[in-house]
Amino acid sequence: MSAATEAHDQAPPTVREAAAALVALVVATLVGYGWYLGFHLENVHNGLIGASLTAVGLYVVRMRPRHREGWLFVATGVLHAVMFFGRQYGLHDGPLAGASWLGWVGVWPLPLAIALAGWTFMAFPDGWLPSPWWRFAVVAMMAIAAVLAVVSALWPVEYDRIGLAAPHPLDVPGSQVADHVWEYAHYSYLFFQVLWTVAIVARIRRARGDEARQMRWLVFAVVAAIALLVAGLLAFGSPVPGLLALPLVPVAAGFAILKFRLYDIDPVINKSLVVGVLLLLIMAAYVATVVGAGAVVPADERVLALVTTAIVAVAFEPVRRRAQRLADRLVYGHRATPYEALSRLSAHLEDPPQDLLDAVAATVAGAVGATEVVVWVGDEHHLVPRGRWPAATVDAGPAAIDGLYGPRRLVRAVVHRGTVRGAVTVRKPVGESLSVTEVRLLSDLVAQTGLIIVQQQQAQEIQAAARRIVTAEDAARRRIERDLHDGAQQRLVTLGLELGALAKQAEAGGAAMADRVQQARAQLLEATAELRELARGLHPMVLAQSGLEPALAALADRSAIPVRLHVAEAGRLPRDIEATAYYVVSEALTNAARHSGASVVVVDVAPVDGGLCVVVTDDGRGGAHQGPGTGLQGLADRLAALCGDLQVDSPSGGGTRVRAVLPCE
């Protein structure tokens, strides 16, 4: 629509203004004079419907003159206003001129009014039917309504139900036949209601974006009216409360058409559905206990009221929870409520780091009804996809934040303390956009995603630092072992050989000198053995040269306690993994020899899913604990640096079991 056309629509011409004013004046006169004639509860709803539909319709066509739905509202409202005035005139006790004919006008258009109202709601919110096939349904409905209206106009088939004081103005033969036919024909009203209900459901199922939210306004009003109708039938045996609530429907429809506060209706509908279900619970409990049980078991009303209160108190919370879930499903569909979305995100914080961002993407998708969500990590110039929903989303390469924008793709930068840490891209279904509530929820989820990304980056930096420390320690040990082996140890060995040669030469000079040299050589050999053992403890040469199994076999041979060693074939592993596994076994064997009093130690080393498992078990006295400053605590810290896990099971008198799992590819 061009700007000129919009300006023309927003500034209606004088003729249209005058016509709207005339219609408003006629309806106001009919309804106002009808009220003046008396108050008849069974006819109140017609006056309210006529006034509300006409007022809303006129306002809509004044704001949007080409809106077909507005004109349908006006036509339906005028017809109800005419019926209201005619019935009020015909229900008047005193004699009024033309009461028969005016009362007659208030009765026979009822089928047309019901059919026209059905057409109006079937065409909501834009005045067009859901599909061309529904035109045949509307034509059939209007044709049936026209036949029913003719029957009602010719014979007084509706007069007994309405109770008009004035008689039917026509005297056409066949009244009994008409009454007999009407007993079945008036069930067409139910057919009309089912027809337009199916049309509304069909439109809701295919509605997207603003149209879906407009339909929710209508559903909210209809559900509220139905709840009051049922409550009135249960409590008072009368549909009047529900009929009096019918003006809510055109008012809500008018709000939806004009999109006034359109996006705030979801929580209102949600709470209305819950309250309506709880109201029905209370009414049903009251009727079942006071009316049903009271008719069978004589009891005081106060006792029955107390029993009703107890029943409602017991059933209230379970029913409320189920009603809330039903309301959430009806209102939000496959989306989660804001509270559920944040709760789900909190629940996923304990997931493994590699799965956490996928869980974030799934949470965002469920919260805003997206078809695709990708979580990117990096700076604004280099972003890498780390989380995605659904899992089948095509992998994308690194990209700058400006390159993430695309058709139907919304981009939200993840900013933490003024620095871009990543981005979240969201793709909605065709024709849908984010509502105000969804925008706020997405902002909250993106902010939480920023915290998660920062924490993961910090954890990765700490993990990398810990790995560097472990690697540096191992490198330092290897360097010390090499220096001791190639430097001091070699010098001591050479010195031992020299002393051996001197001892042989000293034999000629005297036995005393030879004994002293021999003692010095023996002490030197002991120092060399201790130095060799120290170097082996720092980093065994056999571990670096031959691998884990030979190193553990050498360790078992030197153990003071018999060792049963079982090492599954796993090939060469990363150097830090082999060294850590070696130290786990070494520390466990040392503790067993010093403290356990065990007779045998069993060592099992085998690969597991994604890592290496080391288990050392003895049959000693137990009582080992992983306290600060102990060797076991040092092992636990080393394993934690490698994302490993250490478990110590050492009940008193039950032996000790040390289990370590080292992650490795």
C-alpha positions in Angstrom: 0.0 0.0 0.0 1.5 3.4 -1.0 2.0 6.3 1.4 -0.8 8.3 -0.4 -3.2 5.4 0.1 -2.3 5.1 3.8 -2.8 8.8 4.3 -6.2 8.6 2.6 -7.2 5.7 4.8 -6.1 7.4 7.9 -8.1 10.6 7.0 -11.6 9.3 6.1 -13.7 11.5 3.7 -16.7 13.3 5.0 -19.2 10.9 3.4 -17.6 7.9 5.1 -17.5 9.8 8.4 -21.1 10.7 8.1 -22.2 7.1 7.2 -20.3 5.8 10.2 -21.9 8.4 12.5 -25.3 7.5 11.1 -24.8 3.8 11.8 -23.5 4.6 15.3 -26.6 6.8 15.9 -29.0 4.2 14.7 -27.5 1.4 16.8 -27.2 3.7 19.9 -30.9 4.6 19.5 -32.0 1.0 19.1 -30.0 -0.2 22.1 -30.7 2.8 24.3 -34.5 2.8 23.6 -34.5 -1.0 24.1 -33.0 -0.6 27.6 -35.5 2.1 28.3 -38.3 -0.3 27.6 -37.2 -2.6 30.4 -34.7 -5.1 31.7 -34.9 -8.7 30.5 -31.9 -10.8 31.5 -32.3 -13.3 28.7 -32.0 -10.5 26.1 -29.2 -8.5 27.7 -26.5 -10.3 25.7 -28.0 -9.2 22.3 -27.8 -5.5 23.3 -24.2 -5.9 24.6 -23.2 -7.8 21.5 -24.9 -5.3 19.1 -23.3 -2.3 20.8 -19.8 -3.8 21.2 -19.6 -5.3 17.7 -20.8 -2.1 16.1 -18.5 0.1 18.1 -15.4 -2.0 17.5 -16.3 -2.5 13.8 -16.8 1.2 13.2 -13.6 2.1 14.9 -11.7 -0.5 12.8 -13.2 0.8 9.5 -12.5 4.3 10.6 -8.8 3.5 11.2 -8.6 1.1 8.2 -11.5 1.7 5.8 -10.5 -1.2 3.5 -10.5 -3.8 6.3 -13.1 -6.4 5.4 -13.3 -7.8 9.0 -14.4 -4.4 10.3 -17.3 -4.3 8.0 -18.3 -7.8 9.0 -18.3 -6.6 12.6 -20.5 -3.7 11.7 -23.0 -5.9 9.9 -23.2 -8.4 12.7 -23.5 -5.7 15.3 -26.3 -3.9 13.5 -28.3 -7.1 13.1 -28.0 -7.9 16.8 -29.0 -4.4 17.7 -32.1 -4.7 15.6 -32.9 -8.1 17.2 -32.4 -6.6 20.7 -34.7 -3.7 20.1 -37.4 -6.0 18.5 -37.3 -8.4 21.4 -37.4 -5.6 24.0 -40.4 -4.2 22.2 -42.1 -7.5 22.0 -41.3 -8.4 25.7 -42.8 -5.3 27.0 -45.8 -6.0 29.3 -47.9 -3.0 28.4 -49.6 -2.7 24.9 -47.3 -1.0 22.4 -48.1 0.0 18.9 -46.8 -2.5 16.4 -45.5 -4.8 19.1 -46.3 -8.0 17.1 -44.3 -6.9 14.1 -41.4 -5.4 15.9 -41.2 -8.4 18.2 -41.3 -10.6 15.1 -38.3 -8.7 13.7 -36.4 -9.5 16.9 -36.9 -13.2 16.5 -36.7 -14.6 12.9 -33.2 -13.1 12.0 -31.6 -15.2 14.7 -30.3 -17.9 12.3 -28.9 -15.2 10.1 -27.2 -13.5 13.1 -25.6 -16.7 14.2 -24.4 -17.6 10.7 -23.1 -14.0 10.1 -21.2 -14.1 13.4 -19.7 -17.5 12.4 -18.6 -15.9 9.1 -17.1 -13.0 11.0 -15.0 -15.2 13.2 -14.1 -17.6 10.4 -12.6 -14.6 8.5 -10.8 -13.2 11.4 -8.4 -11.3 11.5 -8.2 -9.9 8.0 -11.7 -10.6 6.6 -10.6 -13.3 4.3 -11.4 -17.0 4.8 -8.6 -19.5 5.6 -8.8 -20.9 2.1 -11.0 -20.8 -1.0 -12.6 -24.1 0.0 -14.2 -22.4 3.0 -16.3 -20.2 0.7 -18.4 -23.2 0.0 -18.9 -23.8 3.7 -19.9 -20.2 4.3 -22.3 -20.3 1.4 -23.9 -23.5 2.7 -24.1 -22.0 6.2 -25.8 -18.8 5.0 -28.2 -20.9 2.8 -29.2 -23.1 5.8 -29.6 -20.0 7.9 -31.8 -18.3 5.3 -34.1 -21.4 5.2 -34.3 -21.4 9.0 -35.0 -17.7 9.1 -37.9 -18.1 6.6 -39.3 -20.9 8.7 -39.0 -18.8 11.8 -40.6 -15.8 10.0 -43.6 -17.8 8.8 -44.3 -19.7 12.0 -43.8 -19.0 15.7 -41.3 -21.8 16.2 -39.0 -19.7 18.5 -41.7 -17.7 20.3 -42.2 -20.2 23.2 -38.5 -20.2 24.0 -38.2 -16.4 23.9 -41.5 -15.7 25.7 -42.6 -12.7 23.7 -45.7 -11.0 25.1 -46.9 -10.0 21.6 -48.2 -12.7 19.4 -46.8 -13.8 16.0 -48.1 -11.4 13.3 -48.6 -14.1 10.7 -51.1 -17.0 10.6 -49.8 -19.5 8.0 -51.1 -23.0 7.9 -48.8 -25.9 8.9 -47.7 -24.7 12.3 -47.6 -28.2 13.8 -45.5 -29.5 11.0 -43.2 -26.5 11.3 -42.8 -27.2 15.1 -42.0 -30.8 14.4 -39.4 -29.9 11.7 -37.9 -27.2 14.0 -37.2 -29.7 16.7 -34.4 -31.1 14.5 -33.6 -28.1 12.3 -32.5 -25.8 15.1 -29.6 -28.2 15.7 -28.0 -26.5 12.7 -27.0 -23.8 15.2 -24.6 -26.3 16.7 -23.3 -27.2 13.2 -22.6 -23.5 12.7 -20.6 -23.2 15.9 -18.6 -26.4 15.1 -17.9 -25.1 11.6 -16.5 -21.8 12.6 -14.5 -23.4 15.5 -12.9 -25.8 13.0 -12.1 -22.8 10.7 -10.4 -20.9 13.6 -8.4 -24.0 14.6 -7.3 -24.4 10.9 -6.2 -20.8 10.8 -4.3 -21.0 14.1 -2.4 -24.1 12.9 -1.1 -22.3 9.8 -0.8 -18.8 11.3 2.6 -17.2 11.7 4.0 -14.0 13.1 1.5 -11.2 13.8 -1.5 -13.3 12.6 -0.7 -16.0 15.1 -0.7 -13.4 17.9 -3.9 -11.9 16.6 -5.6 -15.3 16.8 -4.4 -15.7 20.4 -6.3 -12.5 21.3 -9.5 -14.1 19.9 -8.8 -17.4 21.6 -8.3 -15.6 24.9 -11.6 -13.9 24.8 -13.5 -17.0 23.6 -11.9 -19.2 26.3 -12.8 -16.6 29.0 -16.4 -16.5 27.7 -16.7 -20.3 27.6 -15.3 -20.6 31.1 -17.9 -18.1 32.4 -20.6 -19.9 30.5 -19.7 -23.3 32.1 -19.3 -21.7 35.5 -22.7 -20.2 35.2 -24.3 -23.5 34.2 -22.6 -25.3 37.0 -23.3 -22.7 39.7 -26.6 -21.2 38.7 -27.9 -23.5 36.0 -27.9 -20.5 33.6 -25.8 -19.6 30.6 -26.3 -15.8 31.3 -22.8 -15.2 32.8 -21.2 -16.6 29.7 -23.6 -14.7 27.4 -22.8 -11.4 29.3 -19.1 -12.1 28.7 -19.6 -12.3 24.9 -18.8 -8.6 24.3 -15.2 -9.5 25.4 -14.8 -11.3 22.1 -15.3 -8.3 19.7 -13.3 -6.1 22.1 -10.3 -8.5 22.1 -10.7 -9.0 18.3 -10.6 -5.2 17.8 -7.4 -5.0 19.9 -5.8 -7.7 17.8 -6.8 -6.1 14.5 -5.3 -2.8 15.5 -2.3 -4.5 17.1 -2.6 -2.6 20.3 -0.2 -4.1 22.8 -0.3 -7.2 20.6 2.7 -8.9 22.0 1.7 -8.9 25.6 -1.2 -11.2 25.2 0.6 -14.6 25.7 1.0 -14.4 29.5 -2.6 -13.1 29.8 -3.9 -16.0 27.9 -1.7 -18.4 29.9 -2.9 -17.1 33.2 -6.5 -17.0 32.0 -6.5 -20.6 31.0 -5.0 -21.7 34.4 -7.5 -19.6 36.3 -10.4 -20.9 34.2 -9.4 -24.5 34.8 -9.1 -23.9 38.6 -12.5 -22.2 38.6 -14.0 -25.2 36.9 -12.4 -27.4 39.5 -13.9 -25.4 42.4 -17.3 -25.3 40.7 -17.2 -29.1 39.9 -16.1 -29.9 43.5 -18.9 -27.8 44.9 -21.6 -29.3 42.7 -20.4 -32.8 43.2 -20.2 -32.5 47.0 -23.0 -30.2 47.9 -25.5 -31.0 45.3 -24.6 -34.6 44.4 -23.5 -36.0 47.8 -26.0 -33.8 49.6 -28.8 -35.4 47.7 -27.7 -38.9 48.6 -26.3 -38.5 52.2 -28.2 -36.0 54.4 -25.7 -33.7 56.0 -25.4 -30.1 57.2 -24.4 -27.6 54.5 -21.5 -26.4 56.7 -20.2 -30.0 56.8 -20.5 -30.3 53.0 -18.8 -27.0 52.5 -16.0 -28.1 54.7 -15.6 -31.4 52.7 -15.6 -29.3 49.5 -12.8 -27.1 50.8 -10.8 -30.2 51.8 -11.3 -31.7 48.3 -10.3 -28.5 46.6 -7.2 -28.1 48.9 -6.0 -31.6 48.1 -6.6 -31.4 44.3 -5.6 -27.8 43.8 -1.9 -28.0 43.4 -1.8 -31.1 41.1 -4.5 -29.7 38.9 -2.7 -26.3 38.8 0.5 -27.9 37.6 -1.3 -29.9 34.9 -3.3 -26.8 33.9 -0.1 -24.8 33.7 1.6 -27.3 31.5 -1.5 -27.5 29.3 -1.7 -23.7 29.1 2.0 -23.5 28.2 1.6 -26.0 25.5 -1.4 -24.2 24.0 0.0 -20.7 24.3 3.7 -21.3 23.6 3.4 -24.4 21.5 6.8 -26.0 21.0 8.4 -23.0 22.7 9.4 -22.9 26.4 8.2 -20.2 28.8 10.8 -17.7 29.8 11.2 -19.3 33.2 11.6 -22.8 31.7 14.2 -21.5 29.2 16.4 -20.0 32.0 15.8 -23.1 34.2 16.9 -25.4 31.3 20.0 -23.3 30.7 20.9 -23.5 34.4 20.3 -27.3 34.4 22.8 -27.7 31.5 25.6 -25.9 33.3 26.8 -29.2 34.7 27.0 -30.8 31.2 30.5 -31.6 29.7 32.2 -28.6 28.2 32.0 -30.1 24.7 28.2 -30.4 25.0 27.4 -27.2 26.9 27.1 -24.9 23.9 25.0 -27.4 22.0 22.6 -27.3 25.0 22.6 -23.5 24.9 21.6 -23.6 21.2 18.8 -26.0 22.0 17.6 -23.9 24.9 17.5 -20.7 22.7 15.7 -22.6 19.9 13.0 -23.9 22.4 12.6 -20.4 23.9 12.0 -18.4 20.7 10.6 -21.1 18.4 13.6 -21.1 16.0 14.3 -23.6 13.3 18.1 -23.1 13.6 20.4 -21.7 16.2 24.2 -21.6 16.1 26.5 -20.4 18.9 29.8 -18.9 17.6 32.9 -18.3 19.7 35.7 -15.9 19.1 36.3 -12.2 18.4 34.3 -10.1 15.9 36.8 -10.8 13.2 37.1 -14.6 13.7 34.2 -16.6 14.9 34.0 -20.4 15.0 30.8 -22.4 15.4 30.9 -24.3 18.7 27.2 -25.1 19.4 24.3 -25.8 17.1 20.7 -26.9 17.0 19.5 -29.1 15.4 22.5 -31.3 15.4 22.2 -31.8 11.7 23.0 -28.2 11.0 25.6 -27.9 8.3 29.0 -27.1 9.6 30.2 -23.6 8.7 33.7 -22.3 8.7 35.2 -19.4 10.5 33.6 -16.0 9.8 33.6 -12.4 10.9 30.5 -11.2 12.7 29.5 -9.1 9.7 29.4 -12.2 7.5 26.9 -14.0 9.7 23.9 -12.0 8.5 21.7 -13.7 6.0 18.1 -14.3 4.9 15.8 -14.8 7.9 18.9 -15.0 10.2 19.0 -12.9 13.3 22.5 -12.2 14.8 23.1 -11.2 18.4 26.6 -10.5 19.4 27.8 -12.0 22.7 29.5 -9.1 24.5 31.2 -9.5 27.9 32.7 -6.4 29.6 32.8 -4.5 26.3 34.5 -7.3 24.4 32.9 -9.5 21.8 33.3 -13.1 22.9 31.0 -14.7 20.3 27.6 -14.5 18.6 24.3 -16.3 18.5 22.5 -16.7 15.1 18.8 -17.5 15.1 16.7 -18.5 12.1 12.9 -18.2 12.5 10.2 -19.9 10.3 9.1 -18.1 7.2 6.9 -15.2 8.0 7.7 -15.1 11.8 9.6 -12.5 13.7 10.6 -12.2 17.3 8.0 -10.8 19.7 8.9 -8.2 22.3 8.9 -11.0 25.0 11.1 -13.2 22.8 13.5 -10.3 22.2 13.9 -9.8 25.9 14.3 -13.5 26.6 16.9 -13.8 23.8 18.9 -10.9 25.2 18.9 -12.6 28.6 20.0 -16.0 27.1 22.7 -14.3 25.1 24.0 -12.6 28.2 24.1 -15.9 30.0 25.8 -17.4 27.0 28.5 -14.8 27.3 29.2 -15.9 30.9 29.4 -19.5 29.8 31.8 -18.7 26.9 34.0 -16.7 29.2 34.0 -19.4 31.9 34.9 -22.0 29.3 37.7 -19.9 27.9 39.1 -19.3 31.4 38.8 -23.1 32.2 40.6 -23.9 28.9 43.3 -21.4 29.8 43.7 -22.9 33.3 43.7 -26.4 31.8 46.3 -25.4 29.3 48.4 -23.8 32.0 48.2 -26.9 34.2 49.2 -29.1 31.2 52.2 -26.8 30.6 53.2 -27.1 34.2 52.9 -30.9 34.1 54.9 -31.0 30.9 57.5 -28.6 32.3 57.8 -30.8 35.4 58.3 -33.9 33.3 60.8 -32.1 31.1 62.7 -30.9 34.2 62.8 -34.4 35.6 64.0 -35.9 32.4 66.7 -33.2 32.2 67.8 -33.8 35.8 67.8 -37.6 35.1 69.9 -37.1 32.0 72.3 -34.7 33.7 72.7 -37.1 36.6 73.2 -40.1 34.3 75.5 -38.4 31.7 77.3 -36.1 34.2 77.7 -36.8 37.9 76.9 -40.5 37.6 79.5 -41.0 34.8 82.1 -39.1 36.8 81.5 -41.2 39.8 81.8 -44.4 37.8 85.0 -43.2 36.3 86.3 -42.3 39.8 85.3 -45.8 41.0 87.4 -47.3 38.2 90.4 -45.1 39.1 90.1 -46.1 42.8 90.0 -49.7 41.8 93.3 -49.3 39.9 94.8 -47.4 42.8 93.7 -50.3 45.2 95.7 -52.8 43.1 98.8 -50.5 43.1 98.4 -49.9 46.8 98.7 -53.7 47.6 102.4 -53.4 47.0 102.7 -50.5 49.4 100.9 -52.0 52.3 97.8 -53.8 53.4 96.5 -50.8 55.3 96.6 -48.5 52.3 94.8 -51.1 50.2 92.1 -51.5 52.7 91.4 -47.7 52.9 91.3 -47.4 49.1 88.9 -50.4 48.9 86.6 -48.9 51.5 86.5 -45.6 49.6 85.7 -47.5 46.4 82.8 -49.4 48.2 81.3 -46.2 49.5 81.6 -44.7 46.0 79.8 -47.6 44.5 77.0 -47.3 47.1 76.7 -43.6 46.3 76.5 -44.4 42.6 73.7 -47.0 43.2 71.7 -44.5 45.2 72.3 -41.8 42.6 71.1 -44.3 39.9 68.0 -45.1 41.9 67.3 -41.4 42.4 67.6 -40.8 38.7 65.3 -43.7 38.0 62.7 -42.2 40.4 62.8 -38.9 38.6 62.1 -40.3 35.2 62.9 -43.9 34.3 64.9 -44.2 31.2 63.1 -47.4 30.2 59.7 -45.5 30.2 61.0 -43.1 27.6 62.8 -45.8 25.5 60.5 -48.8 25.7 57.0 -47.6 26.9 54.7 -48.1 29.8 54.6 -51.9 30.1 58.3 -52.5 30.4 58.6 -49.6 32.9 55.8 -51.0 35.1 57.4 -54.5 34.9 60.7 -53.0 36.1 58.8 -51.2 38.9 57.1 -54.4 39.9 60.4 -56.3 40.0 61.9 -53.8 42.5 58.7 -53.8 44.7 59.1 -55.1 48.3 55.7 -56.8 47.9 54.8 -59.3 45.2 53.0 -57.7 42.3 50.6 -59.2 39.8 50.8 -57.0 36.7 48.3 -57.0 33.9 48.8 -54.5 31.1 46.5 -54.6 28.1 48.1 -53.8 24.7 47.4 -50.1 24.0 50.4 -49.0 22.0 52.5 -46.0 22.7 50.5 -43.2 24.5 51.2 -39.5 24.9 54.3 -38.9 27.0 52.5 -37.1 29.8 49.8 -39.9 30.0 52.5 -42.7 30.3 54.4 -40.7 32.9 51.3 -40.1 35.0 50.2 -43.7 34.8 53.8 -44.8 35.9 53.7 -42.4 38.9 50.2 -43.6 39.9 51.5 -47.2 40.1 54.8 -46.1 41.7 53.1 -44.1 44.5 50.5 -46.9 45.1 53.3 -49.5 45.4 55.3 -47.3 47.7 52.3 -46.7 50.0 51.5 -50.4 50.0 55.0 -51.3 51.0 55.3 -48.7 53.8 51.8 -48.7 55.3 49.5 -51.5 54.2 51.1 -54.7 55.4 49.7 -56.3 52.2 50.8 -59.7 51.0 50.2 -59.1 47.3 49.4 -56.1 45.0 47.4 -56.4 41.8 48.0 -53.8 39.0 45.6 -53.6 36.1 46.2 -51.2 33.2 43.8 -51.2 30.3 42.4 -48.7 27.8 38.8 -47.6 28.3 36.4 -45.4 26.2 38.4 -42.2 25.5 41.3 -42.9 28.0 43.5 -45.2 30.0 42.4 -46.8 33.3 44.9 -47.8 36.0 43.8 -49.8 39.0 46.1 -50.8 41.9 44.6 -53.1 44.6 46.2 -54.5 47.7 44.9 -56.8 50.5 46.4 -54.8 53.3 44.9 -53.1 56.3 43.4 -50.1 54.4 42.9 -46.7 56.0 44.6 -44.7 53.3 43.3 -41.2 52.8 43.7 -38.5 50.2 44.7 -35.6 52.5 46.6 -32.4 51.9 50.3 -32.9 51.5 50.0 -36.7 50.9 51.3 -38.5 47.8 47.8 -39.4 46.8 46.8 -35.7 46.8 49.7 -34.9 44.6 48.6 -37.6 42.2 45.0 -36.2 42.3 46.4 -32.7 41.4 48.4 -34.1 38.5 45.4 -36.0 37.2 43.2 -33.0 37.5 45.6 -31.0 35.4 45.1 -33.7 32.7 41.3 -33.8 33.1 41.7 -37.1 34.8 40.0 -38.6 37.8 41.5 -40.4 40.9 39.4 -42.5 43.2 40.7 -44.0 46.5 38.7 -46.7 48.2 40.4 -47.8 51.4 38.1 -49.0 54.2 39.7 -49.9 57.5 40.7 -53.5 57.4 39.5 -54.0 53.8 42.5 -53.2 51.7 43.1 -50.3 49.4 42.0 -49.7 45.8 43.4 -46.8 43.8 41.7 -46.2 40.4 42.8 -43.5 38.0 41.3 -42.7 34.6 43.5 -40.7 32.2 41.7 -39.1 29.1 43.7 -39.6 25.9 42.8 -40.0 22.3 
